[in-house]
Amino acid sequence: MTMYSFSLYDLIAATPSVEVRFWRLVDRRDESACWLLRGANRYPRVYVARIHGRDVTVQGQRLSWMLSSRADIPAGMSVCHKCDMSRCVNPAHLFLGTHHDNMLDAAKKQRMSGERVHRLTLAQKKAVRDLVTNGHRRVDIARRFGITPQGVHHYIDRMGAV
C-alpha cells in the first residue's frame, strides 16, 4: 500500500473533476445492486492527480468510500466488500476493516479455498460448462449457482470444461 505525505481525501476534494470523472465510469443501478466500474479489471484503479511528476491512482472501492464518507481511510484499514465483487464501488456494499477482518470474512464465506465449487452436483457442473460455452457471463453464472465468479473460473480452468 502506498503511503502519502498528504491527505489523499484533501487532494481529491481539491480536484472536483476526480469525483465527476469517477461517477461517470460507474454503472449505477438501483441502490441495492452492485455498481461496477466500467472498463476495469479485477482491482480497478482510478487516476486522481499528478504529484511531483508521478501519477496518483486509487483503487475504485477506496475512492468510492472516501467520496461517500468525505474522509481519508484510516491507516491500517482496508475497504472491504459485503458483496464480494471486487469491481463493485457501491458505498452501501463497502465497509472498513483490517486485513485480518477481511481474511476472516473471506474464510467465513469460503472465498479462499474454492470449496463452493466442489459443492456443485455433476448436473450443476455440466450446466455451468454449458452456460460458459454459450457465452453467459461468469458473474451471472456464479450468482445463479451460489458460487463466486472465481469459483466458475476455477472450475472451468481446472476441469477443462470449455
Disulfide bonds with the S-S distance in Angstrom:
none
